[in-house]
Amino acid sequence: MATFQELTSIEAVRDFYLGQRASFIYVSSPGCGVCASLFPQIEPILASHPEFRSGHVDLGSVPEIAGEFSVFTAPALLFFANGKEIHREVRIVPIEPFTKKVEQLSRLVASLD
């Protein structure tokens, strides 16, 4: 499984994605059933793409994330390349299209070298 780093402050979130070639942040919310059921489905997808550094942040612990990234619903799945957001998925995320999108983003990140 992918190892998701727990991000517990807005500073940790910034340090996590800024200056990284490729990163992924999973934003969840306390008590969110969709968040809880989606997370174990995306873990193996990200595990097969180690080029994405993976992190997790909880809106309850780091409410500033909502303003920082304009996250208005959870879960939010954010992809970054060289510190810039390149893709996002929110709320209901069908796994098959998500898997294809991760493959596409992986190729994009590889082309940045």
Buried (B, 14 or more C-beta within 10 A) or exposed (E): EBEBBEBEEBEBBEEBBEEBBBBBBBBBBEEBEBBEEBBEEBBEBBBEBEBBBBBBBBBEEBEEBBEEBEBEBBBBBBBBBBEEEBBBBBBEBEEEEBBEBBEEBBEBBEEEE
